[in-house]
Amino acid sequence: MRDQVLTLWPEIDWIRNDDLREQVIKTWILALEQSVLTPDDLQRIPFTLLAKDCTVSFMAHKRSVVHIAVESAKAMLSFYGDQLPIDMDTLIAGAILIDVGKLLEYDLDPCGKAVVGRTGKYLRHPFTGVSLALSCGVPAEVCHLIAAHSKEGDIGQRSVEAIIVHHADFMSFEPFVARIH
């Protein structure tokens, strides 16, 4: 399973801290072990069930969020330097993990189509994602990105890394659900 996770997520190698990198890998392994979804499913199912006829895959969206977040952080660091510190390992690990809980939220119908499953009816992916990550030793500052990346994060303050990942996620989500034709 480890090799499958590393194939899905080449960006994991961008995490410099060895312990954090292992915790991220373990979280994805645990999620896949507890999910009906396979790595192949993640390459074909839509990244959201909220956009009608969405054909962008879960992994295409997820990986784009990581790239958008990293490039945004690099631009911010180049302009602001020490005036706005950004922990790149926290940002990368969080961006990789923000939707790991969807593996517990989603189910497959008899035709293989992704649908909200029983767990997803009661718990959205930020909650299940934090649970998975905490059980694998992921530190609180990274779990914060999982918890705060979607609307649940609107009720509290976000760290700098969480703000960047939140906007990267919505930059690659909203155009698919709110575009003008």
N, CA, C and O atoms as a DFTB+ gen file, in Angstrom:
724 C
 N C O
     1  1       0.833      -1.200       0.000
     2  2       0.000       0.000       0.000
     3  2       0.876       1.262       0.000
     4  3       0.518       2.271      -0.607
     5  1       2.013       1.197       0.677
     6  2       2.917       2.350       0.738
     7  2       3.314       2.804      -0.672
     8  3       3.284       3.997      -0.972
     9  1       3.680       1.865      -1.522
    10  2       4.083       2.217      -2.889
    11  2       2.935       2.874      -3.646
    12  3       3.154       3.800      -4.427
    13  1       1.716       2.399      -3.418
    14  2       0.552       2.997      -4.074
    15  2       0.341       4.446      -3.618
    16  3       0.009       5.316      -4.423
    17  1       0.537       4.692      -2.328
    18  2       0.388       6.054      -1.803
    19  2       1.456       6.962      -2.412
    20  3       1.162       8.091      -2.803
    21  1       2.678       6.477      -2.491
    22  2       3.753       7.287      -3.060
    23  2       3.553       7.521      -4.559
    24  3       3.983       8.545      -5.090
    25  1       2.905       6.582      -5.235
    26  2       2.583       6.780      -6.648
    27  2       1.486       7.834      -6.795
    28  3       1.554       8.692      -7.676
    29  1       0.475       7.764      -5.925
    30  2      -0.594       8.769      -5.941
    31  2      -0.055      10.161      -5.622
    32  3      -0.494      11.153      -6.203
    33  1       0.886      10.224      -4.709
    34  2       1.347      11.474      -4.131
    35  2       2.857      11.664      -4.266
    36  3       3.559      11.562      -3.260
    37  1       3.387      11.935      -5.449
    38  2       4.825      12.216      -5.547
    39  2       5.222      13.457      -4.739
    40  3       6.385      13.611      -4.367
    41  1       4.259      14.335      -4.472
    42  2       4.518      15.557      -3.711
    43  2       4.898      15.275      -2.254
    44  3       5.425      16.156      -1.575
    45  1       4.638      14.068      -1.772
    46  2       5.039      13.716      -0.409
    47  2       6.549      13.893      -0.242
    48  3       7.017      14.245       0.840
    49  1       7.301      13.653      -1.298
    50  2       8.757      13.818      -1.233
    51  2       9.176      15.261      -0.983
    52  3      10.324      15.507      -0.614
    53  1       8.284      16.213      -1.172
    54  2       8.596      17.621      -0.920
    55  2       8.664      17.929       0.573
    56  3       9.224      18.952       0.968
    57  1       8.097      17.050       1.409
    58  2       8.126      17.257       2.860
    59  2       9.526      16.901       3.353
    60  3       9.968      15.761       3.211
    61  1      10.210      17.866       3.925
    62  2      11.607      17.659       4.339
    63  2      11.731      16.880       5.641
    64  3      12.664      16.096       5.810
    65  1      10.805      17.091       6.551
    66  2      10.868      16.426       7.848
    67  2      10.487      14.954       7.686
    68  3       9.368      14.632       7.287
    69  1      11.431      14.068       8.000
    70  2      11.215      12.627       7.813
    71  2      10.022      12.108       8.603
    72  3       9.227      11.324       8.084
    73  1       9.891      12.540       9.858
    74  2       8.782      12.064      10.692
    75  2       7.440      12.505      10.123
    76  3       6.502      11.710      10.046
    77  1       7.348      13.763       9.726
    78  2       6.093      14.271       9.169
    79  2       5.762      13.561       7.858
    80  3       4.606      13.217       7.613
    81  1       6.757      13.345       7.029
    82  2       6.534      12.629       5.770
    83  2       5.946      11.242       6.060
    84  3       4.987      10.830       5.407
    85  1       6.504      10.533       7.018
    86  2       5.999       9.195       7.380
    87  2       4.584       9.262       7.937
    88  3       3.763       8.394       7.644
    89  1       4.291      10.277       8.734
    90  2       2.945      10.426       9.294
    91  2       1.911      10.667       8.193
    92  3       0.798      10.147       8.262
    93  1       2.274      11.444       7.193
    94  2       1.377      11.699       6.065
    95  2       1.138      10.404       5.287
    96  3       0.003      10.092       4.927
    97  1       2.196       9.662       5.034
    98  2       2.060       8.384       4.326
    99  2       1.165       7.436       5.118
   100  3       0.261       6.821       4.554
   101  1       1.411       7.316       6.413
   102  2       0.610       6.420       7.267
   103  2      -0.859       6.831       7.277
   104  3      -1.744       5.975       7.300
   105  1      -1.122       8.129       7.260
   106  2      -2.511       8.604       7.255
   107  2      -3.213       8.165       5.986
   108  3      -4.351       7.696       6.039
   109  1      -2.551       8.308       4.839
   110  2      -3.159       7.873       3.581
   111  2      -3.326       6.358       3.525
   112  3      -4.322       5.865       2.995
   113  1      -2.371       5.624       4.062
   114  2      -2.502       4.161       4.109
   115  2      -3.701       3.776       4.966
   116  3      -4.513       2.944       4.561
   117  1      -3.815       4.377       6.146
   118  2      -4.943       4.080       7.038
   119  2      -6.271       4.411       6.365
   120  3      -7.222       3.635       6.456
   121  1      -6.342       5.552       5.693
   122  2      -7.578       5.940       5.012
   123  2      -7.947       4.930       3.933
   124  3      -9.108       4.538       3.817
   125  1      -6.968       4.510       3.147
   126  2      -7.241       3.516       2.092
   127  2      -7.653       2.175       2.689
   128  3      -8.507       1.487       2.129
   129  1      -7.059       1.797       3.816
   130  2      -7.435       0.534       4.464
   131  2      -8.857       0.567       4.996
   132  3      -9.528      -0.464       5.037
   133  1      -9.324       1.738       5.402
   134  2     -10.671       1.870       5.974
   135  2     -11.727       2.223       4.928
   136  3     -12.915       2.268       5.249
   137  1     -11.327       2.468       3.714
   138  2     -12.226       2.955       2.667
   139  2     -12.607       1.838       1.694
   140  3     -11.886       0.853       1.535
   141  1     -13.747       2.019       1.057
   142  2     -14.107       1.139      -0.063
   143  2     -13.388       1.578      -1.329
   144  3     -13.321       0.827      -2.302
   145  1     -12.848       2.798      -1.319
   146  2     -12.167       3.343      -2.490
   147  2     -10.749       2.787      -2.604
   148  3     -10.065       2.572      -1.603
   149  1     -10.334       2.564      -3.823
   150  2      -8.979       2.111      -4.115
   151  2      -8.184       3.264      -4.722
   152  3      -8.768       4.275      -5.113
   153  1      -6.865       3.127      -4.804
   154  2      -6.093       4.160      -5.504
   155  2      -6.581       4.378      -6.939
   156  3      -6.585       5.511      -7.418
   157  1      -6.986       3.327      -7.619
   158  2      -7.525       3.482      -8.977
   159  2      -8.823       4.290      -8.971
   160  3      -9.051       5.106      -9.865
   161  1      -9.676       4.066      -7.964
   162  2     -10.911       4.842      -7.850
   163  2     -10.606       6.330      -7.719
   164  3     -11.304       7.161      -8.301
   165  1      -9.571       6.668      -6.959
   166  2      -9.221       8.073      -6.737
   167  2      -8.775       8.760      -8.017
   168  3      -8.862       9.982      -8.137
   169  1      -8.300       7.977      -8.967
   170  2      -7.882       8.528     -10.259
   171  2      -9.072       8.746     -11.198
   172  3      -8.942       9.434     -12.211
   173  1     -10.243       8.157     -10.864
   174  2     -11.381       8.254     -11.784
   175  2     -12.606       8.945     -11.203
   176  3     -13.373       9.552     -11.951
   177  1     -12.814       8.872      -9.889
   178  2     -14.016       9.498      -9.330
   179  2     -13.872      11.020      -9.362
   180  3     -12.757      11.537      -9.298
   181  1     -15.000      11.744      -9.463
   182  2     -14.908      13.208      -9.472
   183  2     -14.421      13.726      -8.123
   184  3     -14.668      13.111      -7.086
   185  1     -13.738      14.842      -8.147
   186  2     -13.197      15.399      -6.903
   187  2     -14.281      15.966      -6.005
   188  3     -14.067      16.135      -4.805
   189  1     -15.439      16.261      -6.572
   190  2     -16.546      16.764      -5.764
   191  2     -17.847      16.163      -6.273
   192  3     -17.996      15.854      -7.455
   193  1     -18.770      16.011      -5.356
   194  2     -20.111      15.563      -5.721
   195  2     -21.049      16.765      -5.842
   196  3     -22.240      16.603      -6.110
   197  1     -20.515      17.962      -5.646
   198  2     -21.321      19.187      -5.667
   199  2     -21.391      19.842      -7.036
   200  3     -22.232      20.712      -7.260
   201  1     -20.525      19.441      -7.953
   202  2     -20.527      20.025      -9.302
   203  2     -21.167      19.040     -10.263
   204  3     -20.722      17.900     -10.392
   205  1     -22.205      19.489     -10.930
   206  2     -22.925      18.624     -11.867
   207  2     -21.992      18.180     -12.996
   208  3     -21.291      18.995     -13.596
   209  1     -21.997      16.893     -13.269
   210  2     -21.226      16.311     -14.366
   211  2     -19.729      16.600     -14.280
   212  3     -19.067      16.756     -15.306
   213  1     -19.199      16.671     -13.075
   214  2     -17.774      16.929     -12.891
   215  2     -16.958      15.738     -13.396
   216  3     -17.212      14.596     -13.013
   217  1     -15.989      16.011     -14.246
   218  2     -15.131      14.949     -14.776
   219  2     -13.689      15.068     -14.293
   220  3     -12.853      14.229     -14.626
   221  1     -13.393      16.100     -13.513
   222  2     -12.047      16.249     -12.959
   223  2     -11.894      15.243     -11.822
   224  3     -12.716      15.198     -10.907
   225  1     -10.849      14.447     -11.885
   226  2     -10.689      13.381     -10.896
   227  2     -10.282      13.923      -9.527
   228  3      -9.746      15.023      -9.393
   229  1     -10.557      13.114      -8.536
   230  2     -10.172      13.414      -7.156
   231  2      -8.686      13.752      -7.089
   232  3      -8.309      14.770      -6.509
   233  1      -7.844      12.911      -7.673
   234  2      -6.399      13.123      -7.579
   235  2      -5.936      14.328      -8.384
   236  3      -5.020      15.025      -7.948
   237  1      -6.527      14.600      -9.535
   238  2      -6.131      15.788     -10.304
   239  2      -6.394      17.045      -9.474
   240  3      -5.554      17.943      -9.412
   241  1      -7.552      17.103      -8.846
   242  2      -7.870      18.246      -7.994
   243  2      -6.921      18.318      -6.807
   244  3      -6.340      19.367      -6.532
   245  1      -6.766      17.204      -6.108
   246  2      -5.958      17.204      -4.893
   247  2      -4.531      17.628      -5.181
   248  3      -3.967      18.447      -4.455
   249  1      -3.948      17.084      -6.221
   250  2      -2.561      17.425      -6.543
   251  2      -2.459      18.883      -6.990
   252  3      -1.472      19.553      -6.687
   253  1      -3.464      19.377      -7.704
   254  2      -3.413      20.786      -8.125
   255  2      -3.454      21.712      -6.911
   256  3      -2.797      22.753      -6.910
   257  1      -4.209      21.350      -5.888
   258  2      -4.267      22.164      -4.672
   259  2      -2.879      22.276      -4.046
   260  3      -2.467      23.359      -3.629
   261  1      -2.166      21.166      -3.982
   262  2      -0.818      21.183      -3.401
   263  2       0.074      22.116      -4.220
   264  3       0.798      22.936      -3.655
   265  1       0.025      21.994      -5.541
   266  2       0.876      22.820      -6.400
   267  2       0.506      24.300      -6.302
   268  3       1.389      25.154      -6.230
   269  1      -0.781      24.604      -6.299
   270  2      -1.222      26.001      -6.179
   271  2      -0.776      26.578      -4.836
   272  3      -0.284      27.705      -4.773
   273  1      -0.948      25.809      -3.773
   274  2      -0.563      26.283      -2.437
   275  2       0.942      26.532      -2.355
   276  3       1.375      27.560      -1.834
   277  1       1.730      25.602      -2.863
   278  2       3.187      25.746      -2.798
   279  2       3.653      26.938      -3.624
   280  3       4.478      27.725      -3.161
   281  1       3.136      27.078      -4.837
   282  2       3.556      28.213      -5.676
   283  2       3.111      29.543      -5.069
   284  3       3.841      30.532      -5.146
   285  1       1.934      29.575      -4.473
   286  2       1.468      30.793      -3.793
   287  2       2.367      31.132      -2.619
   288  3       2.747      32.288      -2.433
   289  1       2.704      30.135      -1.833
   290  2       3.582      30.360      -0.673
   291  2       4.956      30.841      -1.124
   292  3       5.527      31.743      -0.512
   293  1       5.482      30.257      -2.169
   294  2       6.787      30.700      -2.686
   295  2       6.734      32.162      -3.123
   296  3       7.654      32.928      -2.839
   297  1       5.670      32.547      -3.807
   298  2       5.529      33.942      -4.231
   299  2       5.443      34.854      -3.016
   300  3       6.078      35.908      -2.987
   301  1       4.678      34.466      -2.028
   302  2       4.545      35.277      -0.826
   303  2       5.878      35.407      -0.101
   304  3       6.233      36.493       0.358
   305  1       6.612      34.312       0.004
   306  2       7.924      34.365       0.653
   307  2       8.894      35.260      -0.115
   308  3       9.697      35.969       0.491
   309  1       8.823      35.229      -1.438
   310  2       9.740      36.056      -2.226
   311  2       9.449      37.543      -2.053
   312  3      10.363      38.364      -2.132
   313  1       8.210      37.893      -1.822
   314  2       7.858      39.302      -1.636
   315  2       7.949      39.750      -0.176
   316  3       8.348      40.881       0.104
   317  1       7.581      38.868       0.747
   318  2       7.474      39.274       2.148
   319  2       8.589      38.750       3.033
   320  3       8.816      39.286       4.117
   321  1       9.292      37.709       2.590
   322  2      10.396      37.162       3.367
   323  2      10.018      36.842       4.792
   324  3       9.011      36.183       5.053
   325  1      10.845      37.321       5.722
   326  2      10.639      37.044       7.150
   327  2       9.442      37.782       7.744
   328  3       9.035      37.500       8.871
   329  1       8.880      38.720       6.996
   330  2       7.720      39.456       7.507
   331  2       6.480      38.560       7.595
   332  3       5.549      38.853       8.346
   333  1       6.473      37.481       6.833
   334  2       5.355      36.543       6.873
   335  2       5.924      35.118       6.797
   336  3       5.982      34.524       5.720
   337  1       6.338      34.583       7.936
   338  2       6.900      33.227       7.915
   339  2       5.847      32.195       7.499
   340  3       4.689      32.255       7.912
   341  1       6.285      31.257       6.676
   342  2       5.421      30.166       6.226
   343  2       6.202      28.878       6.413
   344  3       7.312      28.735       5.900
   345  1       5.624      27.948       7.142
   346  2       6.249      26.638       7.326
   347  2       5.841      25.763       6.150
   348  3       4.707      25.289       6.079
   349  1       6.769      25.556       5.235
   350  2       6.448      24.832       3.999
   351  2       6.085      23.376       4.263
   352  3       5.206      22.839       3.588
   353  1       6.736      22.719       5.226
   354  2       6.369      21.333       5.529
   355  2       4.935      21.240       6.031
   356  3       4.190      20.347       5.628
   357  1       4.548      22.158       6.908
   358  2       3.165      22.180       7.400
   359  2       2.205      22.417       6.248
   360  3       1.183      21.740       6.137
   361  1       2.529      23.370       5.393
   362  2       1.669      23.702       4.253
   363  2       1.524      22.500       3.304
   364  3       0.412      22.163       2.896
   365  1       2.632      21.867       2.960
   366  2       2.595      20.737       2.014
   367  2       1.855      19.552       2.625
   368  3       0.977      18.966       1.992
   369  1       2.215      19.204       3.859
   370  2       1.555      18.066       4.514
   371  2       0.053      18.317       4.643
   372  3      -0.756      17.430       4.372
   373  1      -0.313      19.530       5.058
   374  2      -1.728      19.855       5.196
   375  2      -2.457      19.811       3.875
   376  3      -3.572      19.294       3.795
   377  1      -1.835      20.352       2.827
   378  2      -2.477      20.342       1.505
   379  2      -2.688      18.921       1.008
   380  3      -3.696      18.628       0.364
   381  1      -1.744      18.040       1.301
   382  2      -1.877      16.634       0.892
   383  2      -2.981      15.939       1.688
   384  3      -3.623      15.019       1.183
   385  1      -3.200      16.367       2.908
   386  2      -4.134      15.668       3.804
   387  2      -5.543      16.259       3.879
   388  3      -6.428      15.624       4.452
   389  1      -5.785      17.451       3.320
   390  2      -7.071      18.107       3.601
   391  2      -8.294      17.274       3.215
   392  3      -9.333      17.378       3.867
   393  1      -8.194      16.466       2.185
   394  2      -9.363      15.686       1.766
   395  2      -9.220      14.185       2.034
   396  3      -9.988      13.388       1.495
   397  1      -8.251      13.796       2.857
   398  2      -8.076      12.372       3.152
   399  2      -9.341      11.787       3.791
   400  3      -9.625      10.601       3.625
   401  1     -10.088      12.599       4.508
   402  2     -11.326      12.139       5.139
   403  2     -12.413      11.781       4.147
   404  3     -13.351      11.065       4.495
   405  1     -12.306      12.269       2.905
   406  2     -13.305      11.899       1.893
   407  2     -13.277      10.402       1.612
   408  3     -14.263       9.845       1.129
   409  1     -12.174       9.756       1.904
   410  2     -12.113       8.313       1.701
   411  2     -13.061       7.585       2.645
   412  3     -13.474       6.459       2.367
   413  1     -13.406       8.223       3.756
   414  2     -14.400       7.653       4.675
   415  2     -15.786       8.237       4.423
   416  3     -16.797       7.616       4.753
   417  1     -15.830       9.422       3.841
   418  2     -17.100      10.098       3.561
   419  2     -17.798       9.489       2.346
   420  3     -19.025       9.402       2.305
   421  1     -17.020       9.077       1.375
   422  2     -17.562       8.556       0.118
   423  2     -17.782       7.052       0.168
   424  3     -17.136       6.328       0.925
   425  1     -18.696       6.620      -0.644
   426  2     -18.978       5.210      -0.882
   427  2     -19.143       5.062      -2.390
   428  3     -19.151       6.054      -3.118
   429  1     -19.273       3.841      -2.851
   430  2     -19.547       3.595      -4.271
   431  2     -20.896       2.929      -4.402
   432  3     -21.204       1.992      -3.666
   433  1     -21.710       3.407      -5.340
   434  2     -22.994       2.758      -5.579
   435  2     -22.755       1.493      -6.414
   436  3     -21.621       1.238      -6.820
   437  1     -23.792       0.700      -6.675
   438  2     -23.609      -0.544      -7.423
   439  2     -22.978      -0.364      -8.814
   440  3     -22.402      -1.305      -9.360
   441  1     -23.087       0.829      -9.377
   442  2     -22.491       1.097     -10.697
   443  2     -21.060       1.621     -10.591
   444  3     -20.419       1.891     -11.606
   445  1     -20.562       1.764      -9.361
   446  2     -19.211       2.265      -9.168
   447  2     -19.113       3.772      -9.109
   448  3     -18.013       4.324      -9.137
   449  1     -20.262       4.455      -9.026
   450  2     -20.282       5.909      -8.950
   451  2     -20.085       6.344      -7.496
   452  3     -20.659       5.752      -6.582
   453  1     -19.271       7.379      -7.290
   454  2     -19.042       7.900      -5.946
   455  2     -20.303       8.580      -5.423
   456  3     -20.939       9.367      -6.124
   457  1     -20.648       8.262      -4.183
   458  2     -21.805       8.853      -3.502
   459  2     -21.417       9.093      -2.041
   460  3     -20.445       8.527      -1.541
   461  1     -22.190       9.936      -1.376
   462  2     -21.980      10.123       0.053
   463  2     -22.441       8.857       0.753
   464  3     -23.568       8.401       0.561
   465  1     -21.567       8.301       1.559
   466  2     -21.881       7.069       2.281
   467  2     -22.454       7.343       3.657
   468  3     -22.713       8.492       4.015
   469  1     -22.651       6.287       4.423
   470  2     -23.241       6.399       5.754
   471  2     -22.424       7.327       6.647
   472  3     -22.982       8.213       7.295
   473  1     -21.113       7.129       6.686
   474  2     -20.268       7.999       7.518
   475  2     -20.377       9.439       7.061
   476  3     -20.458      10.349       7.887
   477  1     -20.382       9.656       5.753
   478  2     -20.458      11.001       5.204
   479  2     -21.754      11.721       5.510
   480  3     -21.796      12.951       5.516
   481  1     -22.814      10.966       5.765
   482  2     -24.083      11.596       6.133
   483  2     -24.017      12.224       7.521
   484  3     -24.771      13.146       7.830
   485  1     -23.112      11.719       8.351
   486  2     -23.004      12.191       9.727
   487  2     -21.757      13.024      10.000
   488  3     -21.760      13.903      10.862
   489  1     -20.695      12.738       9.258
   490  2     -19.417      13.421       9.489
   491  2     -18.816      13.866       8.166
   492  3     -18.582      13.048       7.277
   493  1     -18.565      15.174       8.038
   494  2     -17.890      15.649       6.838
   495  2     -16.395      15.333       6.922
   496  3     -15.853      15.052       7.991
   497  1     -15.760      15.390       5.770
   498  2     -14.362      14.966       5.670
   499  2     -13.367      15.744       6.527
   500  3     -12.344      15.162       6.888
   501  1     -13.583      17.018       6.882
   502  2     -12.616      17.631       7.798
   503  2     -12.543      16.908       9.147
   504  3     -11.470      16.807       9.742
   505  1     -13.681      16.408       9.623
   506  2     -13.709      15.701      10.905
   507  2     -13.047      14.331      10.807
   508  3     -12.215      13.973      11.641
   509  1     -13.423      13.565       9.778
   510  2     -12.822      12.242       9.635
   511  2     -11.341      12.358       9.268
   512  3     -10.534      11.519       9.668
   513  1     -10.990      13.386       8.515
   514  2      -9.595      13.597       8.156
   515  2      -8.726      13.884       9.363
   516  3      -7.636      13.326       9.491
   517  1      -9.197      14.752      10.252
   518  2      -8.447      15.043      11.473
   519  2      -8.312      13.785      12.316
   520  3      -7.246      13.525      12.874
   521  1      -9.373      13.007      12.415
   522  2      -9.325      11.771      13.194
   523  2      -8.262      10.815      12.656
   524  3      -7.467      10.266      13.418
   525  1      -8.256      10.622      11.344
   526  2      -7.250       9.756      10.727
   527  2      -5.837      10.277      10.988
   528  3      -4.947       9.521      11.377
   529  1      -5.647      11.572      10.768
   530  2      -4.319      12.165      10.913
   531  2      -3.820      12.108      12.354
   532  3      -2.664      11.761      12.596
   533  1      -4.673      12.444      13.303
   534  2      -4.266      12.384      14.706
   535  2      -3.860      10.969      15.109
   536  3      -2.902      10.779      15.858
   537  1      -4.593       9.986      14.608
   538  2      -4.273       8.602      14.972
   539  2      -2.934       8.149      14.387
   540  3      -2.375       7.140      14.816
   541  1      -2.427       8.893      13.414
   542  2      -1.120       8.577      12.819
   543  2      -0.026       9.512      13.317
   544  3       1.082       9.509      12.780
   545  1      -0.324      10.311      14.338
   546  2       0.675      11.168      14.948
   547  2       0.922      12.492      14.251
   548  3       1.889      13.184      14.571
   549  1       0.062      12.862      13.297
   550  2       0.227      14.141      12.596
   551  2       0.055      15.274      13.614
   552  3      -0.917      15.285      14.370
   553  1       1.006      16.238      13.635
   554  2       0.931      17.314      14.630
   555  2      -0.270      18.233      14.446
   556  3      -0.841      18.342      13.361
   557  1      -0.629      18.887      15.538
   558  2      -1.818      19.740      15.578
   559  2      -1.784      20.841      14.523
   560  3      -2.822      21.164      13.946
   561  1      -0.612      21.425      14.256
   562  2      -0.564      22.529      13.292
   563  2      -0.903      22.060      11.881
   564  3      -1.382      22.852      11.069
   565  1      -0.662      20.784      11.576
   566  2      -1.051      20.230      10.271
   567  2      -2.520      19.823      10.311
   568  3      -3.253      20.060       9.350
   569  1      -2.956      19.214      11.406
   570  2      -4.377      18.857      11.542
   571  2      -5.258      20.097      11.447
   572  3      -6.391      20.022      10.970
   573  1      -4.744      21.227      11.896
   574  2      -5.482      22.489      11.790
   575  2      -5.835      22.789      10.330
   576  3      -6.931      23.279      10.056
   577  1      -4.931      22.506       9.394
   578  2      -5.207      22.748       7.975
   579  2      -6.338      21.864       7.479
   580  3      -7.176      22.300       6.690
   581  1      -6.361      20.618       7.945
   582  2      -7.446      19.702       7.571
   583  2      -8.769      20.244       8.108
   584  3      -9.762      20.316       7.384
   585  1      -8.769      20.622       9.377
   586  2      -9.989      21.090      10.036
   587  2     -10.499      22.401       9.459
   588  3     -11.707      22.627       9.390
   589  1      -9.571      23.271       9.040
   590  2      -9.947      24.635       8.665
   591  2     -10.029      24.868       7.164
   592  3     -10.297      25.991       6.739
   593  1      -9.806      23.842       6.349
   594  2      -9.709      24.105       4.905
   595  2     -11.046      24.405       4.246
   596  3     -11.077      25.091       3.225
   597  1     -12.140      23.919       4.791
   598  2     -13.438      24.170       4.155
   599  2     -14.301      25.034       5.075
   600  3     -13.785      25.708       5.966
   601  1     -15.597      25.009       4.857
   602  2     -16.484      25.949       5.561
   603  2     -16.410      25.821       7.078
   604  3     -16.681      26.787       7.792
   605  1     -16.049      24.652       7.577
   606  2     -15.915      24.478       9.020
   607  2     -14.874      25.438       9.597
   608  3     -14.976      25.846      10.754
   609  1     -13.884      25.792       8.799
   610  2     -12.834      26.693       9.249
   611  2     -13.250      28.145       9.316
   612  3     -12.517      28.973       9.856
   613  1     -14.413      28.469       8.778
   614  2     -14.873      29.857       8.778
   615  2     -15.244      30.361      10.173
   616  3     -15.354      31.569      10.382
   617  1     -15.438      29.452      11.125
   618  2     -15.870      29.876      12.463
   619  2     -14.708      30.244      13.378
   620  3     -14.931      30.771      14.468
   621  1     -13.467      29.976      12.958
   622  2     -12.324      30.301      13.800
   623  2     -11.243      30.994      13.005
   624  3     -11.436      31.351      11.843
   625  1     -10.108      31.181      13.643
   626  2      -8.974      31.784      12.956
   627  2      -8.158      30.701      12.272
   628  3      -8.025      29.588      12.781
   629  1      -7.613      31.044      11.108
   630  2      -6.756      30.134      10.365
   631  2      -5.307      30.601      10.466
   632  3      -5.029      31.800      10.492
   633  1      -4.400      29.647      10.521
   634  2      -2.980      29.965      10.447
   635  2      -2.663      30.457       9.036
   636  3      -3.481      30.310       8.128
   637  1      -1.483      31.039       8.853
   638  2      -1.079      31.506       7.527
   639  2      -1.124      30.341       6.536
   640  3      -1.636      30.489       5.426
   641  1      -0.595      29.195       6.932
   642  2      -0.585      28.022       6.047
   643  2      -2.009      27.582       5.721
   644  3      -2.295      27.200       4.586
   645  1      -2.901      27.634       6.705
   646  2      -4.297      27.243       6.482
   647  2      -5.001      28.204       5.533
   648  3      -5.817      27.780       4.715
   649  1      -4.693      29.498       5.635
   650  2      -5.288      30.475       4.721
   651  2      -4.866      30.176       3.286
   652  3      -5.694      30.185       2.375
   653  1      -3.582      29.911       3.090
   654  2      -3.074      29.634       1.743
   655  2      -3.716      28.375       1.171
   656  3      -4.164      28.376       0.024
   657  1      -3.766      27.304       1.956
   658  2      -4.334      26.036       1.470
   659  2      -5.838      26.177       1.245
   660  3      -6.367      25.647       0.267
   661  1      -6.525      26.878       2.129
   662  2      -7.969      27.113       1.959
   663  2      -8.237      27.783       0.611
   664  3      -9.113      27.354      -0.140
   665  1      -7.487      28.823       0.318
   666  2      -7.714      29.539      -0.944
   667  2      -7.279      28.714      -2.149
   668  3      -7.920      28.773      -3.197
   669  1      -6.205      27.949      -2.019
   670  2      -5.787      27.067      -3.118
   671  2      -6.879      26.041      -3.410
   672  3      -7.165      25.740      -4.569
   673  1      -7.483      25.509      -2.357
   674  2      -8.555      24.529      -2.519
   675  2      -9.755      25.156      -3.219
   676  3     -10.304      24.573      -4.154
   677  1     -10.162      26.334      -2.774
   678  2     -11.330      26.973      -3.372
   679  2     -11.049      27.521      -4.763
   680  3     -11.960      27.608      -5.587
   681  1      -9.794      27.895      -5.040
   682  2      -9.435      28.332      -6.399
   683  2      -9.622      27.202      -7.405
   684  3      -9.923      27.442      -8.574
   685  1      -9.441      25.980      -6.941
   686  2      -9.580      24.851      -7.857
   687  2     -10.902      24.107      -7.664
   688  3     -11.097      23.030      -8.226
   689  1     -11.810      24.682      -6.870
   690  2     -13.141      24.121      -6.669
   691  2     -14.217      25.041      -7.253
   692  3     -15.037      24.614      -8.066
   693  1     -14.203      26.289      -6.834
   694  2     -15.277      27.207      -7.213
   695  2     -15.458      27.381      -8.710
   696  3     -16.601      27.491      -9.155
   697  1     -14.407      27.412      -9.513
   698  2     -14.633      27.556     -10.960
   699  2     -15.472      26.430     -11.559
   700  3     -16.095      26.612     -12.605
   701  1     -15.492      25.283     -10.912
   702  2     -16.266      24.154     -11.427
   703  2     -17.727      24.189     -10.990
   704  3     -18.581      23.572     -11.627
   705  1     -18.016      24.906      -9.911
   706  2     -19.400      24.931      -9.415
   707  2     -20.076      26.284      -9.604
   708  3     -21.300      26.376      -9.513
   709  1     -19.311      27.324      -9.862
   710  2     -19.915      28.651      -9.906
   711  2     -19.577      29.426     -11.172
   712  3     -19.755      30.644     -11.210
   713  1     -19.105      28.762     -12.187
   714  2     -18.686      29.513     -13.370
   715  2     -19.893      29.988     -14.181
   716  3     -20.949      29.355     -14.209
   717  1     -19.689      31.112     -14.827
   718  2     -20.703      31.674     -15.713
   719  2     -20.445      31.105     -17.099
   720  3     -19.308      31.105     -17.571
   721  1     -21.472      30.631     -17.740
   722  2     -21.307      30.015     -19.069
   723  2     -21.557      31.016     -20.163
   724  3     -21.464      30.677     -21.342
